[in-house]
Amino acid sequence: MRRRAPRVLHAVLATVLTLVATACGAGNRPADANDKVIRIGAWYPLTGALASFGIPERAGADAYFKSVNARGGINGRKIDWIVKDNAYDPQQTVQIARRLVDQDGVVAIVASNGTAQSQATFPFVLEQSKVPVLNTLGGDASWYGPARDGLFGLQTLYEDQAAALGDWVARDGAKKVLVVHSDPAAFINVAKEIAPAAHKADPSIEVKQLSVKFQTTDYSPVISKVKAAKADAVVVILAAAEAATYLKEAKLQGLSTPVYGYAPVAAQATLTLAGPAAEGVKAVQLVKSPHDADPAVKEFRDAMAKYEPGQPADFVTLWGWAAAKAFVEIAKTIEGPVTSEAITAAYEKAEAIDTGVAPVLRFSADNHLGTRDVQKVVVKNGRWESIGDFFTPPARG
């Protein structure tokens, strides 16, 4: 019996240590044992139908992190950004999240992609592991109202983008507006926010809606209905490919009614697919035009050419760049070990984070969505150009 005692003692001790480690959770775990590395993670659709968004967005964030590491990192700490492919699948994302937290030891999920995909991880990442999820592309109002521990965003909600469009068309003098939108509920919920905002700017404006079957490729009957409506402005709440199909068919049928769109429309894909038919289209975006002469935008273009030469410097890569830069600017304010808890605390105190390419971000303990602002853009000579500066759409509700 005495010979077995040490083995029993060791087993008990190992169990106790495991329980203590579990009780402590990931929230206070340093990024690296010697605190010289900040280990963070992300997931993107790098394969599958949405890879055309995931690959460039990852490249934009990666270019910024590489540029920061080349300058010495964050307060002397290098960034170790671990990215995994989730193929835009929620279940795969949950498994990825477990590997990132349990095996890779990340202290935050930074600049990921996907609403349903990220949301599927919240019970494990946010609630159980206490690891913050930061600057995700995607999300909805339920994420931020009320504020959720460890969850912080910088993407203006689609509903607020719609409010911006309603205000814009009204102030441009339109009296009859037709909103052309895809038929899934997500698109309908965005489209219905246009009329209230338009009426705030001009109570006499008439706003009607035209629903289109999602992913339809024949827009001939749609354009016929738009012509019959005799609207003097059209707002499209469509995916980029469908918006391009609308624009080409409108040009073919001789319809010249001004077109406005939300951020998914303001994409390079719209220009590539629509060609000259996209000229003059107006939209709102989350960031400045990647063609702007602004020094911060030029820094982005130069870094993309240096660190990610295979990817275009477009809106999608700039989304990733802005998300990465916002994280770095906030992480710089942390004194001492960079833990999950320290990162969350730093975000709650971040009052004026200016990336130079996106709206100024303001967070607090009660406000975890950094902005409602958008940037107006227009297609000129075959590329998106900024109009003025960021502006705040009218309040909804």
C-alpha positions as CSV (number, residue, x, y, z in Angstrom):
1,M,0.0,0.0,0.0
2,R,2.8,2.4,0.8
3,R,4.4,1.8,-2.6
4,R,1.2,2.8,-4.3
5,A,0.7,6.0,-2.3
6,P,2.9,8.2,-4.4
7,R,1.0,7.2,-7.6
8,V,-2.3,7.9,-5.9
9,L,-0.9,11.3,-4.7
10,H,0.3,12.2,-8.2
11,A,-3.1,11.3,-9.7
12,V,-4.9,13.4,-7.1
13,L,-2.5,16.3,-7.6
14,A,-3.0,16.1,-11.4
15,T,-6.8,16.1,-11.0
16,V,-6.6,19.1,-8.7
17,L,-4.4,21.1,-11.1
18,T,-6.7,20.3,-14.0
19,L,-9.7,21.5,-12.0
20,V,-7.9,24.7,-11.0
21,A,-6.9,25.4,-14.6
22,T,-10.5,24.8,-15.7
23,A,-11.9,27.0,-13.0
24,C,-9.5,29.8,-14.0
25,G,-10.6,29.6,-17.6
26,A,-9.0,31.2,-20.6
27,G,-9.9,34.7,-19.5
28,N,-6.7,35.5,-17.7
29,R,-4.3,33.4,-19.8
30,P,-1.4,35.4,-21.2
31,A,-0.9,35.3,-24.9
32,D,2.5,33.5,-24.4
33,A,4.4,32.2,-21.4
34,N,7.0,35.0,-21.7
35,D,4.5,37.6,-22.7
36,K,6.3,38.4,-25.9
37,V,3.6,37.1,-28.3
38,I,-0.1,38.1,-28.5
39,R,-1.8,35.0,-29.9
40,I,-5.2,35.6,-31.5
41,G,-7.3,33.6,-33.9
42,A,-9.9,33.9,-36.6
43,W,-12.0,31.9,-39.0
44,Y,-12.8,32.6,-42.7
45,P,-14.5,30.9,-45.6
46,L,-11.3,30.2,-47.5
47,T,-12.9,27.5,-49.6
48,G,-16.4,27.2,-51.0
49,A,-18.9,29.7,-52.4
50,L,-17.9,32.5,-50.0
51,A,-14.2,32.2,-50.5
52,S,-14.3,35.2,-52.8
53,F,-15.0,37.3,-49.6
54,G,-13.0,35.3,-47.1
55,I,-9.7,35.1,-48.9
56,P,-9.4,38.9,-49.6
57,E,-10.7,39.9,-46.1
58,R,-8.1,37.6,-44.5
59,A,-5.4,39.1,-46.7
60,G,-6.3,42.6,-45.7
61,A,-6.1,41.8,-42.0
62,D,-2.9,39.8,-42.5
63,A,-1.2,42.6,-44.3
64,Y,-1.9,44.9,-41.4
65,F,-0.7,42.5,-38.7
66,K,2.5,41.8,-40.8
67,S,3.2,45.5,-41.1
68,V,2.8,45.9,-37.3
69,N,5.1,43.0,-36.6
70,A,7.7,44.5,-39.0
71,R,7.6,47.6,-36.8
72,G,8.2,45.6,-33.6
73,G,4.7,44.5,-32.8
74,I,2.3,45.9,-30.1
75,N,4.4,47.4,-27.3
76,G,7.2,45.0,-28.2
77,R,4.9,41.9,-28.5
78,K,4.6,40.2,-31.9
79,I,1.2,39.2,-33.1
80,D,0.6,35.5,-33.8
81,W,-2.7,35.5,-35.8
82,I,-3.9,31.9,-36.3
83,V,-6.5,31.7,-39.2
84,K,-8.5,28.6,-40.0
85,D,-10.9,27.8,-42.9
86,N,-14.5,27.2,-41.8
87,A,-16.0,26.9,-45.3
88,Y,-18.7,29.3,-44.0
89,D,-20.2,26.4,-42.0
90,P,-21.4,27.1,-38.4
91,Q,-20.7,23.5,-37.2
92,Q,-17.2,23.6,-38.5
93,T,-16.7,27.0,-36.9
94,V,-17.6,25.6,-33.5
95,Q,-14.9,22.9,-33.9
96,I,-12.4,25.5,-35.1
97,A,-13.2,27.7,-32.1
98,R,-12.5,24.9,-29.7
99,R,-9.1,24.2,-31.3
100,L,-8.2,27.9,-31.3
101,V,-9.0,28.3,-27.6
102,D,-8.1,24.9,-26.1
103,Q,-5.1,23.9,-28.3
104,D,-3.7,27.1,-29.7
105,G,-4.4,29.2,-26.5
106,V,-5.7,32.3,-28.3
107,V,-6.7,35.2,-26.0
108,A,-9.2,36.7,-28.5
109,I,-10.9,36.0,-31.8
110,V,-10.2,39.0,-34.0
111,A,-11.5,40.1,-37.4
112,S,-13.4,36.9,-38.3
113,N,-16.2,36.6,-40.9
114,G,-19.8,35.5,-40.7
115,T,-22.9,36.1,-38.6
116,A,-24.4,32.6,-38.1
117,Q,-20.9,31.1,-38.0
118,S,-19.6,33.4,-35.3
119,Q,-22.8,33.2,-33.3
120,A,-22.6,29.4,-33.1
121,T,-19.4,29.7,-31.1
122,F,-20.7,32.2,-28.5
123,P,-21.7,29.6,-25.9
124,F,-18.2,28.1,-25.8
125,V,-16.0,31.1,-26.7
126,L,-17.8,34.0,-24.9
127,E,-19.7,32.3,-22.1
128,Q,-17.7,29.3,-21.1
129,S,-14.1,30.3,-22.1
130,K,-14.5,34.1,-21.5
131,V,-12.5,34.7,-24.7
132,P,-13.6,38.0,-26.5
133,V,-14.8,38.0,-30.1
134,L,-13.8,41.3,-31.7
135,N,-14.5,43.2,-34.9
136,T,-16.3,40.4,-36.8
137,L,-17.6,41.1,-40.2
138,G,-21.3,40.4,-39.8
139,G,-23.7,40.5,-36.8
140,D,-27.1,41.8,-36.1
141,A,-28.8,44.1,-33.5
142,S,-29.3,41.2,-31.1
143,W,-25.6,40.9,-30.6
144,Y,-25.3,44.4,-29.1
145,G,-28.6,45.1,-27.4
146,P,-28.0,44.7,-24.6
147,A,-24.2,44.6,-24.6
148,R,-22.8,41.1,-24.3
149,D,-19.6,40.4,-22.3
150,G,-16.6,40.1,-24.6
151,L,-18.4,40.8,-27.8
152,F,-17.4,44.0,-29.7
153,G,-18.2,45.1,-33.3
154,L,-17.3,47.8,-35.8
155,Q,-19.7,47.1,-38.7
156,T,-22.6,49.4,-39.0
157,L,-25.7,47.2,-39.0
158,Y,-27.5,46.6,-42.3
159,E,-30.6,48.2,-40.9
160,D,-28.7,51.4,-40.2
161,Q,-27.2,51.3,-43.7
162,A,-30.8,51.2,-45.0
163,A,-31.7,54.2,-42.8
164,A,-28.8,56.0,-44.4
165,L,-30.1,55.2,-47.9
166,G,-33.6,56.3,-47.1
167,D,-32.3,59.7,-45.8
168,W,-30.0,60.0,-48.8
169,V,-32.6,59.4,-51.5
170,A,-35.0,61.8,-49.8
171,R,-32.4,64.6,-49.6
172,D,-31.5,64.0,-53.2
173,G,-35.0,65.1,-54.0
174,A,-36.7,61.8,-54.9
175,K,-40.5,61.7,-54.5
176,K,-41.2,58.1,-55.6
177,V,-38.8,55.5,-54.4
178,L,-38.9,51.8,-55.2
179,V,-37.0,49.3,-53.0
180,V,-36.0,46.2,-54.9
181,H,-35.0,43.5,-52.5
182,S,-34.4,39.7,-52.4
183,D,-37.2,37.7,-50.7
184,P,-35.4,36.1,-47.7
185,A,-36.3,37.6,-44.3
186,A,-32.8,39.0,-43.8
187,F,-33.2,41.2,-46.9
188,I,-36.8,42.2,-46.1
189,N,-35.8,43.3,-42.6
190,V,-33.2,45.7,-44.1
191,A,-35.5,46.9,-46.9
192,K,-38.3,47.9,-44.5
193,E,-36.0,50.5,-42.7
194,I,-35.7,52.7,-45.8
195,A,-39.2,54.2,-45.7
196,P,-39.2,55.4,-42.1
197,A,-35.8,57.2,-42.6
198,A,-37.0,58.7,-45.9
199,H,-40.2,60.0,-44.3
200,K,-38.1,61.7,-41.6
201,A,-36.4,63.7,-44.2
202,D,-39.5,64.3,-46.4
203,P,-42.9,63.2,-45.0
204,S,-44.4,63.4,-48.5
205,I,-42.1,60.9,-50.1
206,E,-43.6,57.7,-51.4
207,V,-41.7,54.4,-50.8
208,K,-42.8,51.1,-52.2
209,Q,-41.2,47.6,-52.3
210,L,-40.6,45.0,-55.0
211,S,-39.6,41.6,-53.8
212,V,-37.4,39.4,-56.1
213,K,-36.8,35.7,-55.7
214,F,-33.4,35.2,-54.2
215,Q,-30.6,34.3,-56.7
216,T,-32.9,34.7,-59.7
217,T,-30.9,35.3,-62.9
218,D,-33.7,36.7,-65.1
219,Y,-34.3,40.3,-64.3
220,S,-36.2,41.1,-67.4
221,P,-39.7,41.0,-65.7
222,V,-38.2,42.8,-62.7
223,I,-37.1,45.8,-64.8
224,S,-40.5,45.8,-66.6
225,K,-42.2,46.2,-63.1
226,V,-39.7,48.9,-62.1
227,K,-40.5,50.8,-65.3
228,A,-44.2,50.5,-64.7
229,A,-43.8,51.9,-61.1
230,K,-42.4,55.1,-62.6
231,A,-40.1,55.7,-59.6
232,D,-37.5,58.4,-59.7
233,A,-35.1,56.5,-57.5
234,V,-34.5,52.8,-56.9
235,V,-32.8,51.3,-53.9
236,V,-31.5,47.8,-54.3
237,I,-31.1,45.5,-51.3
238,L,-29.5,42.7,-53.3
239,A,-26.3,40.6,-53.3
240,A,-23.5,42.0,-55.6
241,A,-24.1,39.5,-58.4
242,E,-27.9,40.2,-58.4
243,A,-27.4,43.9,-58.3
244,A,-25.1,43.6,-61.3
245,T,-27.8,41.6,-63.1
246,Y,-30.3,44.3,-62.3
247,L,-28.0,47.0,-63.7
248,K,-27.3,45.2,-66.9
249,E,-30.9,44.5,-67.6
250,A,-31.9,48.0,-66.8
251,K,-29.4,49.4,-69.3
252,L,-30.6,46.9,-71.9
253,Q,-34.1,48.0,-71.5
254,G,-33.2,51.7,-71.5
255,L,-34.1,52.3,-67.8
256,S,-32.0,55.2,-66.4
257,T,-33.6,55.6,-63.0
258,P,-30.9,56.4,-60.4
259,V,-29.8,53.4,-58.3
260,Y,-28.7,53.3,-54.6
261,G,-27.4,50.3,-52.7
262,Y,-26.1,49.2,-49.3
263,A,-22.6,48.0,-48.5
264,P,-22.8,44.5,-50.2
265,V,-23.7,46.3,-53.5
266,A,-20.6,48.6,-53.2
267,A,-18.2,45.8,-54.1
268,Q,-15.7,45.2,-56.9
269,A,-17.8,42.3,-58.0
270,T,-20.6,44.6,-58.9
271,L,-18.3,46.6,-61.2
272,T,-16.7,43.5,-62.7
273,L,-20.1,41.9,-63.5
274,A,-22.1,44.9,-64.5
275,G,-19.4,46.8,-66.5
276,P,-20.4,50.2,-67.8
277,A,-24.0,49.6,-66.6
278,A,-22.7,50.3,-63.0
279,E,-21.6,53.9,-63.9
280,G,-23.3,56.4,-61.6
281,V,-24.6,53.9,-59.0
282,K,-24.5,55.3,-55.4
283,A,-24.1,53.2,-52.3
284,V,-23.0,53.3,-48.7
285,Q,-19.9,51.6,-47.4
286,L,-18.2,50.7,-44.1
287,V,-14.9,52.2,-45.1
288,K,-13.5,54.8,-47.4
289,S,-12.9,54.0,-51.1
290,P,-9.7,52.0,-51.5
291,H,-8.8,54.5,-54.3
292,D,-8.8,57.6,-52.1
293,A,-5.8,59.8,-51.9
294,D,-6.0,59.8,-48.1
295,P,-2.7,58.9,-46.4
296,A,-4.3,56.1,-44.3
297,V,-5.7,54.6,-47.5
298,K,-2.4,54.9,-49.3
299,E,-0.7,53.1,-46.4
300,F,-3.2,50.3,-46.9
301,R,-2.5,50.1,-50.6
302,D,1.3,50.1,-50.1
303,A,1.0,47.3,-47.4
304,M,-1.2,45.2,-49.7
305,A,1.4,45.5,-52.5
306,K,4.2,44.5,-50.1
307,Y,2.7,41.8,-48.0
308,E,-0.3,40.4,-50.1
309,P,0.7,41.1,-53.7
310,G,-1.7,38.5,-55.0
311,Q,-4.8,40.2,-53.6
312,P,-6.4,43.5,-54.9
313,A,-6.6,46.5,-52.7
314,D,-10.4,46.7,-52.7
315,F,-13.3,47.2,-50.3
316,V,-13.1,43.6,-48.9
317,T,-9.4,43.7,-48.1
318,L,-9.9,47.1,-46.6
319,W,-12.6,45.7,-44.3
320,G,-10.0,43.2,-43.0
321,W,-7.4,45.9,-42.7
322,A,-9.7,48.2,-40.7
323,A,-10.7,45.4,-38.3
324,A,-7.1,44.4,-37.6
325,K,-6.0,48.0,-37.2
326,A,-8.8,48.8,-34.7
327,F,-7.7,45.8,-32.6
328,V,-4.1,46.9,-32.6
329,E,-4.9,50.5,-31.6
330,I,-6.9,49.3,-28.6
331,A,-4.4,46.6,-27.6
332,K,-1.7,49.3,-27.5
333,T,-3.4,50.8,-24.5
334,I,-3.0,47.6,-22.3
335,E,-0.4,47.8,-19.6
336,G,0.9,44.5,-18.3
337,P,0.1,41.0,-19.6
338,V,-2.3,40.9,-22.6
339,T,-5.0,38.5,-21.4
340,S,-8.6,38.0,-22.5
341,E,-9.8,40.0,-19.5
342,A,-7.4,42.8,-20.2
343,I,-8.5,43.0,-23.8
344,T,-12.1,43.2,-22.9
345,A,-11.4,45.9,-20.3
346,A,-9.4,47.9,-22.9
347,Y,-12.3,47.8,-25.4
348,E,-14.8,49.0,-22.8
349,K,-12.6,52.1,-22.3
350,A,-11.9,52.8,-26.0
351,E,-13.5,56.1,-26.7
352,A,-12.0,57.4,-29.9
353,I,-10.3,54.8,-32.1
354,D,-9.4,56.2,-35.5
355,T,-8.1,53.8,-38.1
356,G,-8.1,56.5,-40.7
357,V,-10.0,54.3,-43.2
358,A,-13.2,53.6,-41.2
359,P,-15.5,55.6,-38.9
360,V,-14.1,56.7,-35.5
361,L,-15.0,53.9,-33.0
362,R,-16.4,54.6,-29.6
363,F,-17.1,51.8,-27.1
364,S,-18.1,51.7,-23.4
365,A,-19.3,49.2,-20.9
366,D,-22.9,49.6,-22.2
367,N,-22.0,50.1,-25.9
368,H,-20.2,47.3,-27.7
369,L,-21.0,48.4,-31.3
370,G,-18.4,51.0,-32.1
371,T,-20.2,53.0,-34.9
372,R,-23.4,53.6,-36.8
373,D,-21.7,55.7,-39.4
374,V,-21.3,55.0,-43.1
375,Q,-19.4,56.4,-46.1
376,K,-21.2,57.5,-49.3
377,V,-19.6,56.2,-52.5
378,V,-20.4,56.5,-56.2
379,V,-19.1,54.7,-59.4
380,K,-17.1,57.1,-61.5
381,N,-15.1,56.0,-64.5
382,G,-15.5,52.4,-63.6
383,R,-14.5,52.5,-59.9
384,W,-16.0,53.4,-56.5
385,E,-15.1,56.9,-55.3
386,S,-15.9,58.4,-51.9
387,I,-18.4,61.2,-51.5
388,G,-17.6,63.5,-48.6
389,D,-16.8,62.0,-45.2
390,F,-18.5,59.5,-42.9
391,F,-22.0,60.4,-41.7
392,T,-24.5,59.2,-39.1
393,P,-27.8,57.9,-40.4
394,P,-31.0,59.0,-38.7
395,A,-32.0,57.0,-35.6
396,R,-34.3,54.1,-36.2
397,G,-37.5,53.4,-34.4
